[in-house]
Amino acid sequence: MSITRTTRPSPGSRARSASKRSLRLRTKLLLASIAAIFSLFIWAYIARHFAPHGNTAATHFDVIIVLGMPADDDGNPTPTQLSRVTEAVHEYERGVAPRLILTGGAAHNNYVEAKVMAKVAEAQGIPASAIFLEPNAKDTLQNACYSLRLMKEHDWHSAEVISSPSHLPRAGLIFDRLPIEWRTHPAPPQSSDASNFESVAGSIELLKTLRFLLYARWTESCEL
């Protein structure tokens, strides 16, 4: 009569097995996290691709809104800032609108973006009487909201919104929530530096668009 002996796993074997299971679980969690993050960025990319460019076919507006960005550390306009204001001046000269709203506060340094842009606009021939400053906005949502408040004060109902190409998709998602007639208009880069900025800004704007979709559009409302 033979006796069959049951071989029990050694403590070391059990530990290795548990370690392998833990590694597989961590790998699955890591892959799932990567897939989720990738899906979020795809969502933001698609939202930017299909972002509205406006809600009207009008070619003339009550006002041109120029979205701000920081001046340099000495208070001088950057090439991208110059391109936005210069394009707004061209649109003003074409008769698109009889006035400008320049929007932007001291968001990243001590220089108020709207005031820096106003100096550029006046230097390019825009009369001071046609320039309206919005000097408090710290981000694009506030650019839109505070500009709308200024429009309501003057009974203006339509706007052309000018900014850099990489910025306009997110701006379009924001302005599409406001009760005005509007369209966006891109400010073309005026130098190689501005072109390089646009390449970097596109990646940053993808992140900002994702923040808007996930968080800001639900928590940051425009109080009129």
C-alpha atoms as an extended CHARMM CRD file, in Angstrom:
* protein
*
       224  EXT
         1         1  MET       CA              0.0000000000        0.0000000000        0.0000000000  PROA      1               0.0000000000
         2         2  SER       CA              1.4940000000        3.3050000000       -1.1590000000  PROA      2               0.0000000000
         3         3  ILE       CA              1.0640000000        6.5660000000        0.6760000000  PROA      3               0.0000000000
         4         4  THR       CA              0.5850000000        9.7920000000       -1.3430000000  PROA      4               0.0000000000
         5         5  ARG       CA              2.0830000000       12.7890000000        0.2950000000  PROA      5               0.0000000000
         6         6  THR       CA              0.6950000000       16.3070000000       -0.3490000000  PROA      6               0.0000000000
         7         7  THR       CA              3.4320000000       18.8350000000       -0.9900000000  PROA      7               0.0000000000
         8         8  ARG       CA              2.6200000000       22.1750000000        0.5280000000  PROA      8               0.0000000000
         9         9  PRO       CA              4.0290000000       25.3650000000       -1.0440000000  PROA      9               0.0000000000
        10        10  SER       CA              6.9110000000       26.6910000000        0.8870000000  PROA      10              0.0000000000
        11        11  PRO       CA              6.6100000000       30.1360000000        2.5000000000  PROA      11              0.0000000000
        12        12  GLY       CA              9.0130000000       31.4780000000       -0.1140000000  PROA      12              0.0000000000
        13        13  SER       CA              6.8870000000       30.1110000000       -2.9620000000  PROA      13              0.0000000000
        14        14  ARG       CA              3.7170000000       31.6450000000       -1.4970000000  PROA      14              0.0000000000
        15        15  ALA       CA              5.4570000000       35.0060000000       -1.1720000000  PROA      15              0.0000000000
        16        16  ARG       CA              6.6360000000       34.9150000000       -4.7830000000  PROA      16              0.0000000000
        17        17  SER       CA              3.1240000000       34.0530000000       -5.9750000000  PROA      17              0.0000000000
        18        18  ALA       CA              1.6090000000       36.9180000000       -3.9870000000  PROA      18              0.0000000000
        19        19  SER       CA              4.2580000000       39.2590000000       -5.3320000000  PROA      19              0.0000000000
        20        20  LYS       CA              3.4180000000       38.2510000000       -8.9080000000  PROA      20              0.0000000000
        21        21  ARG       CA             -0.3000000000       38.8270000000       -8.3140000000  PROA      21              0.0000000000
        22        22  SER       CA              0.4390000000       42.2410000000       -6.8100000000  PROA      22              0.0000000000
        23        23  LEU       CA              2.6390000000       43.1320000000       -9.7790000000  PROA      23              0.0000000000
        24        24  ARG       CA             -0.0610000000       42.1180000000      -12.2550000000  PROA      24              0.0000000000
        25        25  LEU       CA             -2.6180000000       44.1970000000      -10.3580000000  PROA      25              0.0000000000
        26        26  ARG       CA             -0.3480000000       47.2560000000      -10.3030000000  PROA      26              0.0000000000
        27        27  THR       CA              0.3390000000       46.8190000000      -14.0140000000  PROA      27              0.0000000000
        28        28  LYS       CA             -3.3840000000       46.6620000000      -14.7890000000  PROA      28              0.0000000000
        29        29  LEU       CA             -4.0360000000       49.7560000000      -12.6780000000  PROA      29              0.0000000000
        30        30  LEU       CA             -1.2060000000       51.6230000000      -14.3950000000  PROA      30              0.0000000000
        31        31  LEU       CA             -2.4630000000       50.6860000000      -17.8580000000  PROA      31              0.0000000000
        32        32  ALA       CA             -6.0120000000       51.6620000000      -16.9120000000  PROA      32              0.0000000000
        33        33  SER       CA             -4.7720000000       55.0340000000      -15.6140000000  PROA      33              0.0000000000
        34        34  ILE       CA             -2.7990000000       55.6770000000      -18.7940000000  PROA      34              0.0000000000
        35        35  ALA       CA             -5.8320000000       54.7680000000      -20.9060000000  PROA      35              0.0000000000
        36        36  ALA       CA             -8.0670000000       57.0910000000      -18.8740000000  PROA      36              0.0000000000
        37        37  ILE       CA             -5.6420000000       60.0080000000      -19.1540000000  PROA      37              0.0000000000
        38        38  PHE       CA             -5.2150000000       59.3750000000      -22.8800000000  PROA      38              0.0000000000
        39        39  SER       CA             -9.0080000000       59.3460000000      -23.3050000000  PROA      39              0.0000000000
        40        40  LEU       CA             -9.3160000000       62.6870000000      -21.4920000000  PROA      40              0.0000000000
        41        41  PHE       CA             -6.7520000000       64.3070000000      -23.7680000000  PROA      41              0.0000000000
        42        42  ILE       CA             -8.5040000000       62.8850000000      -26.8250000000  PROA      42              0.0000000000
        43        43  TRP       CA            -11.7480000000       64.4140000000      -25.5080000000  PROA      43              0.0000000000
        44        44  ALA       CA            -10.0690000000       67.8080000000      -25.1300000000  PROA      44              0.0000000000
        45        45  TYR       CA             -8.5210000000       67.5230000000      -28.5950000000  PROA      45              0.0000000000
        46        46  ILE       CA            -11.8800000000       66.7110000000      -30.1850000000  PROA      46              0.0000000000
        47        47  ALA       CA            -13.5800000000       69.5370000000      -28.2660000000  PROA      47              0.0000000000
        48        48  ARG       CA            -10.9850000000       71.9830000000      -29.5700000000  PROA      48              0.0000000000
        49        49  HSD       CA            -11.3030000000       70.6580000000      -33.1130000000  PROA      49              0.0000000000
        50        50  PHE       CA            -15.0830000000       71.1490000000      -33.1100000000  PROA      50              0.0000000000
        51        51  ALA       CA            -15.1330000000       74.3200000000      -30.9920000000  PROA      51              0.0000000000
        52        52  PRO       CA            -17.5280000000       76.9500000000      -32.3670000000  PROA      52              0.0000000000
        53        53  HSD       CA            -16.1200000000       79.9100000000      -34.2890000000  PROA      53              0.0000000000
        54        54  GLY       CA            -19.1830000000       82.0400000000      -33.6610000000  PROA      54              0.0000000000
        55        55  ASN       CA            -22.9600000000       82.0900000000      -33.6780000000  PROA      55              0.0000000000
        56        56  THR       CA            -23.6200000000       84.6470000000      -36.4120000000  PROA      56              0.0000000000
        57        57  ALA       CA            -22.8040000000       85.2830000000      -40.0540000000  PROA      57              0.0000000000
        58        58  ALA       CA            -22.5700000000       89.0280000000      -39.4250000000  PROA      58              0.0000000000
        59        59  THR       CA            -19.5180000000       90.8860000000      -40.6990000000  PROA      59              0.0000000000
        60        60  HSD       CA            -19.9560000000       94.0300000000      -38.6210000000  PROA      60              0.0000000000
        61        61  PHE       CA            -20.1340000000       94.1940000000      -34.8470000000  PROA      61              0.0000000000
        62        62  ASP       CA            -20.6210000000       96.6470000000      -32.0130000000  PROA      62              0.0000000000
        63        63  VAL       CA            -17.1480000000       96.0030000000      -30.6660000000  PROA      63              0.0000000000
        64        64  ILE       CA            -13.8970000000       94.1090000000      -31.1840000000  PROA      64              0.0000000000
        65        65  ILE       CA            -12.7300000000       92.2450000000      -28.0650000000  PROA      65              0.0000000000
        66        66  VAL       CA             -8.9800000000       91.6590000000      -27.8430000000  PROA      66              0.0000000000
        67        67  LEU       CA             -8.1030000000       88.9190000000      -25.3640000000  PROA      67              0.0000000000
        68        68  GLY       CA             -5.0670000000       89.7700000000      -23.2690000000  PROA      68              0.0000000000
        69        69  MET       CA             -1.8600000000       88.0080000000      -22.4470000000  PROA      69              0.0000000000
        70        70  PRO       CA              1.0480000000       89.1260000000      -20.2450000000  PROA      70              0.0000000000
        71        71  ALA       CA              3.5220000000       91.8000000000      -21.2360000000  PROA      71              0.0000000000
        72        72  ASP       CA              7.1900000000       91.0320000000      -20.6450000000  PROA      72              0.0000000000
        73        73  ASP       CA              8.8760000000       91.6660000000      -17.3090000000  PROA      73              0.0000000000
        74        74  ASP       CA              9.7020000000       95.2400000000      -18.3260000000  PROA      74              0.0000000000
        75        75  GLY       CA              6.1200000000       96.0490000000      -19.2800000000  PROA      75              0.0000000000
        76        76  ASN       CA              6.7050000000       95.8950000000      -23.0210000000  PROA      76              0.0000000000
        77        77  PRO       CA              4.2830000000       94.0770000000      -25.3450000000  PROA      77              0.0000000000
        78        78  THR       CA              5.3930000000       90.6280000000      -26.4400000000  PROA      78              0.0000000000
        79        79  PRO       CA              5.3050000000       89.6420000000      -30.1350000000  PROA      79              0.0000000000
        80        80  THR       CA              2.1110000000       87.6470000000      -29.5810000000  PROA      80              0.0000000000
        81        81  GLN       CA              0.4720000000       90.5390000000      -27.7450000000  PROA      81              0.0000000000
        82        82  LEU       CA              1.4980000000       92.8460000000      -30.5860000000  PROA      82              0.0000000000
        83        83  SER       CA             -0.0020000000       90.4960000000      -33.1490000000  PROA      83              0.0000000000
        84        84  ARG       CA             -3.3840000000       90.4920000000      -31.3800000000  PROA      84              0.0000000000
        85        85  VAL       CA             -3.5760000000       94.2700000000      -31.0970000000  PROA      85              0.0000000000
        86        86  THR       CA             -2.2730000000       94.8500000000      -34.6240000000  PROA      86              0.0000000000
        87        87  GLU       CA             -4.9050000000       92.5180000000      -36.0730000000  PROA      87              0.0000000000
        88        88  ALA       CA             -7.5840000000       94.3280000000      -34.0590000000  PROA      88              0.0000000000
        89        89  VAL       CA             -6.3590000000       97.6340000000      -35.5070000000  PROA      89              0.0000000000
        90        90  HSD       CA             -6.6170000000       96.1840000000      -39.0090000000  PROA      90              0.0000000000
        91        91  GLU       CA            -10.1610000000       94.9910000000      -38.3320000000  PROA      91              0.0000000000
        92        92  TYR       CA            -11.0780000000       98.4120000000      -36.9290000000  PROA      92              0.0000000000
        93        93  GLU       CA             -9.6830000000      100.0640000000      -40.0720000000  PROA      93              0.0000000000
        94        94  ARG       CA            -11.6830000000       97.6450000000      -42.2360000000  PROA      94              0.0000000000
        95        95  GLY       CA            -14.8370000000       98.8380000000      -40.4900000000  PROA      95              0.0000000000
        96        96  VAL       CA            -15.6080000000       95.5990000000      -38.6760000000  PROA      96              0.0000000000
        97        97  ALA       CA            -16.4450000000       97.5390000000      -35.4890000000  PROA      97              0.0000000000
        98        98  PRO       CA            -16.1200000000      101.1650000000      -34.3410000000  PROA      98              0.0000000000
        99        99  ARG       CA            -14.4410000000      100.4120000000      -31.0120000000  PROA      99              0.0000000000
       100       100  LEU       CA            -12.1540000000       97.9980000000      -29.1440000000  PROA      100             0.0000000000
       101       101  ILE       CA            -12.4220000000       96.3440000000      -25.7620000000  PROA      101             0.0000000000
       102       102  LEU       CA             -8.9500000000       95.4230000000      -24.5170000000  PROA      102             0.0000000000
       103       103  THR       CA             -9.2560000000       92.8980000000      -21.7180000000  PROA      103             0.0000000000
       104       104  GLY       CA             -6.6620000000       91.6400000000      -19.2600000000  PROA      104             0.0000000000
       105       105  GLY       CA             -5.4310000000       92.4420000000      -15.7710000000  PROA      105             0.0000000000
       106       106  ALA       CA             -2.0560000000       92.0330000000      -14.0950000000  PROA      106             0.0000000000
       107       107  ALA       CA             -2.3610000000       88.2600000000      -14.1320000000  PROA      107             0.0000000000
       108       108  HSD       CA              1.2900000000       87.1900000000      -14.2760000000  PROA      108             0.0000000000
       109       109  ASN       CA              3.3010000000       90.3030000000      -13.4140000000  PROA      109             0.0000000000
       110       110  ASN       CA              2.7080000000       93.8860000000      -12.2590000000  PROA      110             0.0000000000
       111       111  TYR       CA              1.6700000000       95.1980000000      -15.6890000000  PROA      111             0.0000000000
       112       112  VAL       CA             -2.0160000000       95.4190000000      -16.5970000000  PROA      112             0.0000000000
       113       113  GLU       CA             -2.3760000000       93.7130000000      -19.9640000000  PROA      113             0.0000000000
       114       114  ALA       CA             -5.2230000000       95.9700000000      -21.1310000000  PROA      114             0.0000000000
       115       115  LYS       CA             -3.1750000000       99.1170000000      -20.4880000000  PROA      115             0.0000000000
       116       116  VAL       CA             -0.1360000000       97.7810000000      -22.3440000000  PROA      116             0.0000000000
       117       117  MET       CA             -2.3260000000       96.8450000000      -25.3070000000  PROA      117             0.0000000000
       118       118  ALA       CA             -4.0100000000      100.2570000000      -25.2350000000  PROA      118             0.0000000000
       119       119  LYS       CA             -0.6510000000      101.9760000000      -25.7070000000  PROA      119             0.0000000000
       120       120  VAL       CA              0.0100000000       99.7940000000      -28.7360000000  PROA      120             0.0000000000
       121       121  ALA       CA             -3.4290000000      100.4960000000      -30.2140000000  PROA      121             0.0000000000
       122       122  GLU       CA             -3.0590000000      104.2600000000      -29.7590000000  PROA      122             0.0000000000
       123       123  ALA       CA              0.4430000000      104.1680000000      -31.2550000000  PROA      123             0.0000000000
       124       124  GLN       CA             -1.0780000000      102.4680000000      -34.3040000000  PROA      124             0.0000000000
       125       125  GLY       CA             -3.6680000000      105.2000000000      -34.7720000000  PROA      125             0.0000000000
       126       126  ILE       CA             -6.7390000000      104.1090000000      -32.8010000000  PROA      126             0.0000000000
       127       127  PRO       CA             -8.2920000000      107.1580000000      -31.0760000000  PROA      127             0.0000000000
       128       128  ALA       CA             -8.4920000000      106.9360000000      -27.2950000000  PROA      128             0.0000000000
       129       129  SER       CA            -12.2540000000      107.5020000000      -27.5360000000  PROA      129             0.0000000000
       130       130  ALA       CA            -12.5950000000      104.1600000000      -29.3760000000  PROA      130             0.0000000000
       131       131  ILE       CA            -10.6450000000      102.1700000000      -26.7700000000  PROA      131             0.0000000000
       132       132  PHE       CA            -12.3540000000      100.6560000000      -23.7390000000  PROA      132             0.0000000000
       133       133  LEU       CA            -10.3140000000       98.9300000000      -21.0540000000  PROA      133             0.0000000000
       134       134  GLU       CA            -11.2500000000       95.9140000000      -18.9910000000  PROA      134             0.0000000000
       135       135  PRO       CA             -8.2800000000       95.7970000000      -16.5350000000  PROA      135             0.0000000000
       136       136  ASN       CA             -9.3030000000       93.1050000000      -14.0570000000  PROA      136             0.0000000000
       137       137  ALA       CA             -9.5590000000       89.7390000000      -15.8280000000  PROA      137             0.0000000000
       138       138  LYS       CA             -7.0980000000       87.0580000000      -14.7200000000  PROA      138             0.0000000000
       139       139  ASP       CA             -8.0470000000       84.3290000000      -17.2010000000  PROA      139             0.0000000000
       140       140  THR       CA            -10.0590000000       83.7490000000      -20.3670000000  PROA      140             0.0000000000
       141       141  LEU       CA            -13.3170000000       83.0840000000      -18.5300000000  PROA      141             0.0000000000
       142       142  GLN       CA            -12.9930000000       86.4460000000      -16.8260000000  PROA      142             0.0000000000
       143       143  ASN       CA            -11.9510000000       88.0830000000      -20.1140000000  PROA      143             0.0000000000
       144       144  ALA       CA            -15.2720000000       86.9750000000      -21.5710000000  PROA      144             0.0000000000
       145       145  CYS       CA            -17.4120000000       87.6930000000      -18.5210000000  PROA      145             0.0000000000
       146       146  TYR       CA            -16.0110000000       91.1190000000      -17.7010000000  PROA      146             0.0000000000
       147       147  SER       CA            -16.1040000000       92.1780000000      -21.3600000000  PROA      147             0.0000000000
       148       148  LEU       CA            -19.7640000000       91.1610000000      -21.4710000000  PROA      148             0.0000000000
       149       149  ARG       CA            -20.4560000000       93.3340000000      -18.4250000000  PROA      149             0.0000000000
       150       150  LEU       CA            -18.8400000000       96.2790000000      -20.2010000000  PROA      150             0.0000000000
       151       151  MET       CA            -20.9200000000       95.5820000000      -23.3000000000  PROA      151             0.0000000000
       152       152  LYS       CA            -24.1440000000       95.5270000000      -21.2790000000  PROA      152             0.0000000000
       153       153  GLU       CA            -23.2630000000       98.8610000000      -19.6930000000  PROA      153             0.0000000000
       154       154  HSD       CA            -23.0960000000      100.4230000000      -23.1650000000  PROA      154             0.0000000000
       155       155  ASP       CA            -25.9590000000       98.4200000000      -24.7120000000  PROA      155             0.0000000000
       156       156  TRP       CA            -23.6590000000       96.6180000000      -27.1720000000  PROA      156             0.0000000000
       157       157  HSD       CA            -24.8500000000       93.2270000000      -28.3590000000  PROA      157             0.0000000000
       158       158  SER       CA            -22.2510000000       91.8130000000      -30.7490000000  PROA      158             0.0000000000
       159       159  ALA       CA            -18.5000000000       91.2840000000      -30.7970000000  PROA      159             0.0000000000
       160       160  GLU       CA            -15.6350000000       89.9870000000      -32.8600000000  PROA      160             0.0000000000
       161       161  VAL       CA            -13.1870000000       88.1900000000      -30.5640000000  PROA      161             0.0000000000
       162       162  ILE       CA             -9.5070000000       88.3770000000      -31.5000000000  PROA      162             0.0000000000
       163       163  SER       CA             -6.7330000000       86.2250000000      -30.0940000000  PROA      163             0.0000000000
       164       164  SER       CA             -3.9750000000       83.8460000000      -31.1540000000  PROA      164             0.0000000000
       165       165  PRO       CA             -5.0360000000       80.7730000000      -33.1630000000  PROA      165             0.0000000000
       166       166  SER       CA             -4.1400000000       78.3190000000      -30.3910000000  PROA      166             0.0000000000
       167       167  HSD       CA             -6.2290000000       80.2940000000      -27.8840000000  PROA      167             0.0000000000
       168       168  LEU       CA             -9.3920000000       80.7110000000      -29.9400000000  PROA      168             0.0000000000
       169       169  PRO       CA            -10.8420000000       77.1610000000      -29.6510000000  PROA      169             0.0000000000
       170       170  ARG       CA            -11.0470000000       77.4490000000      -25.8600000000  PROA      170             0.0000000000
       171       171  ALA       CA            -12.2760000000       81.0350000000      -26.1680000000  PROA      171             0.0000000000
       172       172  GLY       CA            -14.9740000000       79.7850000000      -28.5430000000  PROA      172             0.0000000000
       173       173  LEU       CA            -16.1560000000       77.2130000000      -26.0040000000  PROA      173             0.0000000000
       174       174  ILE       CA            -16.3970000000       80.0050000000      -23.4240000000  PROA      174             0.0000000000
       175       175  PHE       CA            -18.0630000000       82.6950000000      -25.5590000000  PROA      175             0.0000000000
       176       176  ASP       CA            -20.5830000000       80.1670000000      -26.8380000000  PROA      176             0.0000000000
       177       177  ARG       CA            -22.1330000000       80.2350000000      -23.3570000000  PROA      177             0.0000000000
       178       178  LEU       CA            -22.7160000000       84.0040000000      -23.3960000000  PROA      178             0.0000000000
       179       179  PRO       CA            -25.8900000000       85.8220000000      -24.5900000000  PROA      179             0.0000000000
       180       180  ILE       CA            -24.3150000000       87.8730000000      -27.3880000000  PROA      180             0.0000000000
       181       181  GLU       CA            -23.6990000000       87.5480000000      -31.1120000000  PROA      181             0.0000000000
       182       182  TRP       CA            -20.0480000000       86.8040000000      -31.6910000000  PROA      182             0.0000000000
       183       183  ARG       CA            -17.4090000000       85.3030000000      -33.9110000000  PROA      183             0.0000000000
       184       184  THR       CA            -13.7070000000       84.6350000000      -33.4450000000  PROA      184             0.0000000000
       185       185  HSD       CA            -10.9300000000       86.0360000000      -35.6100000000  PROA      185             0.0000000000
       186       186  PRO       CA             -7.3100000000       84.7940000000      -35.4410000000  PROA      186             0.0000000000
       187       187  ALA       CA             -4.3230000000       87.0980000000      -35.0870000000  PROA      187             0.0000000000
       188       188  PRO       CA             -1.5660000000       85.6840000000      -37.3080000000  PROA      188             0.0000000000
       189       189  PRO       CA              1.9400000000       85.4430000000      -35.8220000000  PROA      189             0.0000000000
       190       190  GLN       CA              4.1220000000       88.3770000000      -36.8640000000  PROA      190             0.0000000000
       191       191  SER       CA              7.5240000000       86.8550000000      -36.1410000000  PROA      191             0.0000000000
       192       192  SER       CA              9.3210000000       83.5410000000      -35.7790000000  PROA      192             0.0000000000
       193       193  ASP       CA              9.1910000000       84.0180000000      -32.0080000000  PROA      193             0.0000000000
       194       194  ALA       CA              5.4180000000       84.2720000000      -32.1390000000  PROA      194             0.0000000000
       195       195  SER       CA              5.2550000000       81.1800000000      -34.3630000000  PROA      195             0.0000000000
       196       196  ASN       CA              7.3490000000       79.2460000000      -31.8500000000  PROA      196             0.0000000000
       197       197  PHE       CA              5.0950000000       80.4940000000      -29.0720000000  PROA      197             0.0000000000
       198       198  GLU       CA              2.0740000000       79.1340000000      -30.9160000000  PROA      198             0.0000000000
       199       199  SER       CA              3.6420000000       75.6690000000      -31.0760000000  PROA      199             0.0000000000
       200       200  VAL       CA              4.2210000000       75.5810000000      -27.3270000000  PROA      200             0.0000000000
       201       201  ALA       CA              0.9230000000       77.3240000000      -26.5790000000  PROA      201             0.0000000000
       202       202  GLY       CA             -1.0060000000       74.6220000000      -28.4400000000  PROA      202             0.0000000000
       203       203  SER       CA              0.0860000000       72.0120000000      -25.8900000000  PROA      203             0.0000000000
       204       204  ILE       CA             -0.6410000000       74.3080000000      -22.9710000000  PROA      204             0.0000000000
       205       205  GLU       CA             -4.0440000000       75.1540000000      -24.4120000000  PROA      205             0.0000000000
       206       206  LEU       CA             -4.8870000000       71.4630000000      -24.6240000000  PROA      206             0.0000000000
       207       207  LEU       CA             -4.3490000000       71.2260000000      -20.8570000000  PROA      207             0.0000000000
       208       208  LYS       CA             -6.3640000000       74.3970000000      -20.2330000000  PROA      208             0.0000000000
       209       209  THR       CA             -9.1730000000       73.1010000000      -22.4230000000  PROA      209             0.0000000000
       210       210  LEU       CA             -9.2560000000       69.8900000000      -20.4100000000  PROA      210             0.0000000000
       211       211  ARG       CA             -9.4280000000       71.9050000000      -17.1790000000  PROA      211             0.0000000000
       212       212  PHE       CA            -12.3100000000       73.9170000000      -18.6320000000  PROA      212             0.0000000000
       213       213  LEU       CA            -14.2320000000       70.8100000000      -19.6530000000  PROA      213             0.0000000000
       214       214  LEU       CA            -13.6960000000       68.9660000000      -16.3790000000  PROA      214             0.0000000000
       215       215  TYR       CA            -13.8810000000       71.7830000000      -13.8740000000  PROA      215             0.0000000000
       216       216  ALA       CA            -14.0840000000       75.4430000000      -14.8140000000  PROA      216             0.0000000000
       217       217  ARG       CA            -17.2530000000       75.3870000000      -16.9220000000  PROA      217             0.0000000000
       218       218  TRP       CA            -19.1560000000       73.9080000000      -13.9840000000  PROA      218             0.0000000000
       219       219  THR       CA            -17.6730000000       75.9750000000      -11.1480000000  PROA      219             0.0000000000
       220       220  GLU       CA            -16.8300000000       79.3790000000      -12.6460000000  PROA      220             0.0000000000
       221       221  SER       CA            -19.9930000000       81.1110000000      -13.8000000000  PROA      221             0.0000000000
       222       222  CYS       CA            -20.3840000000       84.5520000000      -15.3150000000  PROA      222             0.0000000000
       223       223  GLU       CA            -22.2850000000       86.7010000000      -12.8460000000  PROA      223             0.0000000000
       224       224  LEU       CA            -23.8960000000       89.6530000000      -14.6350000000  PROA      224             0.0000000000
